Amino acid sequence: MTRFFKLLIAIVCFTLPQSVAAARDRIALVIGMADYQYLPPLENTHNDANGMAQSLENIGFDVTLSLDATAQDMVGLLDDFAFRSEVADLALIYFAGHGIEVQGENFLIPVDANVTSNRDVQRQSASLKQLLAAVDRARKMRVVILDSCRDNPLGDSIALSQTEATQTTSEETRGGGGG
């Protein structure tokens, strides 16, 4: 595991409020994607995910580790984690793998995604919004860490900023402040 991730774990641990740090209900979902079927494979993501999982376990987290999750696996993992986070004091998700932004929204690509259009990315990948929703009900603290290369793993095969015809409601177009 790189020095960056060791530093990140140290920062998370030392910046936790004392009551959260002492809590017994800390859960983590650690996802590492490397062996992509249709995209370039990644070399260090399994090592980073394994290192993160071990570090989190060492400081008392109940860790679920998933390597090379398919789209179906990701749906199940996020659903299960969202359910478990409702009774956790702290919920943390770590993702290492290909990430991509399409039409202003971030997506995390599972290993079996076969994408040739923006719509494929949106349908076959997990959105950052889904990860944020999965940790949202934790009682005291929610953390999402993305370790994704931000180059376009699809090359020039699709235009990521191209707008497709979609209907938006007034609720979707309001500045809701995200982060």
C-alpha positions in Angstrom: 0.0 0.0 0.0 1.3 3.4 -0.9 2.3 6.1 1.6 -0.7 8.1 0.4 -3.1 5.5 1.6 -1.4 5.0 4.9 -1.5 8.7 5.4 -5.2 8.7 4.5 -6.0 6.0 7.0 -4.1 8.0 9.7 -6.0 11.2 8.8 -9.4 9.4 9.0 -8.5 7.8 12.3 -7.1 10.9 14.0 -9.9 13.3 12.7 -12.8 11.1 13.9 -14.6 12.5 16.8 -13.8 10.7 20.0 -17.3 9.3 20.4 -17.1 7.9 16.8 -13.6 6.6 17.2 -14.7 4.6 20.3 -17.9 3.3 18.6 -18.1 -0.4 18.0 -20.3 -0.1 14.9 -17.9 0.8 12.2 -18.4 -0.8 8.8 -16.5 -0.6 5.6 -17.0 -1.8 2.0 -13.7 -2.0 0.1 -13.9 -2.7 -3.6 -10.9 -3.3 -5.9 -11.3 -3.7 -9.6 -8.3 -4.9 -11.7 -9.2 -7.6 -14.2 -11.6 -5.8 -16.5 -13.0 -7.9 -19.3 -13.5 -5.1 -21.9 -11.3 -2.2 -20.5 -7.5 -2.0 -19.8 -6.6 -3.9 -16.7 -5.3 -2.1 -13.7 -2.1 -3.2 -11.8 -2.3 -1.9 -8.3 -5.9 -1.8 -7.4 -6.0 -5.2 -5.7 -3.0 -4.4 -3.6 -4.5 -1.0 -2.6 -7.9 -2.6 -1.7 -6.3 -5.4 0.3 -4.1 -2.9 2.1 -7.0 -0.6 2.9 -9.1 -3.6 4.1 -6.4 -4.8 6.4 -5.7 -1.3 7.8 -9.4 -0.7 8.4 -9.7 -4.1 10.1 -6.7 -3.3 12.3 -8.5 -0.2 13.7 -11.8 -2.1 14.4 -13.9 -1.9 11.2 -16.1 -4.7 10.1 -14.8 -4.9 6.5 -16.5 -6.4 3.4 -13.8 -6.8 0.7 -14.8 -7.4 -2.9 -12.3 -7.8 -5.7 -13.4 -7.7 -9.4 -17.1 -7.2 -8.8 -19.5 -7.5 -11.7 -22.3 -5.0 -12.2 -24.7 -7.5 -10.5 -22.2 -7.9 -7.6 -22.0 -4.2 -7.1 -25.8 -3.8 -6.9 -25.9 -6.5 -4.2 -22.9 -5.1 -2.3 -24.3 -1.6 -2.2 -27.8 -2.7 -1.3 -26.4 -4.9 1.6 -24.1 -2.2 2.7 -26.9 0.5 2.7 -29.0 -1.8 4.9 -26.1 -2.4 7.3 -25.2 1.2 7.4 -28.5 2.1 9.0 -27.4 0.7 12.3 -23.7 1.6 12.1 -22.1 4.7 13.7 -19.6 5.0 10.8 -19.9 3.7 7.3 -17.0 3.9 4.9 -16.7 2.9 1.2 -13.4 2.6 -0.6 -13.3 2.1 -4.4 -10.2 1.4 -6.5 -10.8 1.0 -10.2 -11.8 2.7 -13.4 -13.9 5.8 -12.8 -15.4 8.0 -15.5 -17.5 11.2 -15.7 -20.4 11.2 -18.1 -22.5 14.3 -18.5 -21.4 15.7 -15.2 -22.0 12.6 -13.2 -19.3 10.2 -11.9 -19.5 6.5 -12.5 -17.4 3.6 -11.1 -17.0 0.8 -13.7 -17.5 -2.9 -12.7 -15.2 -5.5 -14.3 -17.8 -6.8 -16.7 -19.0 -3.5 -18.1 -19.0 -3.5 -21.9 -19.6 0.1 -22.8 -19.8 1.8 -26.2 -22.0 4.8 -25.3 -22.8 7.2 -22.5 -26.0 5.4 -21.9 -24.1 2.1 -21.5 -21.9 3.7 -18.9 -24.9 5.0 -17.0 -26.7 1.6 -17.1 -23.8 -0.7 -16.4 -21.8 1.2 -13.8 -22.4 2.3 -10.2 -22.8 6.1 -9.8 -21.1 8.1 -7.1 -24.7 9.0 -6.0 -25.3 5.3 -5.3 -22.2 5.1 -3.1 -23.2 8.2 -1.2 -26.7 6.9 -0.7 -25.3 3.6 0.6 -23.5 5.4 3.5 -26.1 8.1 4.0 -28.0 6.5 6.9 -25.0 5.9 9.1 -25.6 7.4 12.5 -22.6 9.6 13.0 -20.1 9.7 10.1 -20.1 8.8 6.4 -17.0 8.4 4.3 -16.5 7.6 0.6 -13.0 7.3 -0.8 -12.5 7.0 -4.6 -9.1 5.8 -5.9 -9.9 6.0 -9.6 -7.7 7.1 -12.5 -9.5 9.9 -14.2 -8.3 9.3 -17.8 -10.9 8.0 -20.2 -10.5 4.2 -20.2 -12.8 4.0 -23.3 -10.4 6.0 -25.4 -12.1 7.9 -28.2 -14.9 5.4 -28.6 -17.5 7.6 -27.0 -17.9 11.3 -26.3 -18.2 11.5 -22.5 -19.6 15.1 -22.5 -22.1 14.6 -25.3 -25.6 15.3 -24.1 -28.3 12.8 -24.8 -31.9 13.7 -25.0 -33.2 13.4 -21.4 -36.0 15.0 -19.6 -35.2 16.9 -16.4 -37.6 18.0 -13.7 -37.3 21.3 -12.0 -36.1 19.4 -8.9 -33.1 18.0 -10.9 -32.1 21.3 -12.3 -32.0 23.2 -8.9 -28.7 23.8 -7.4 -28.8 21.2 -4.7 -25.2 21.5 -3.6 -23.4 18.2 -3.8 -19.9 17.1 -3.0 
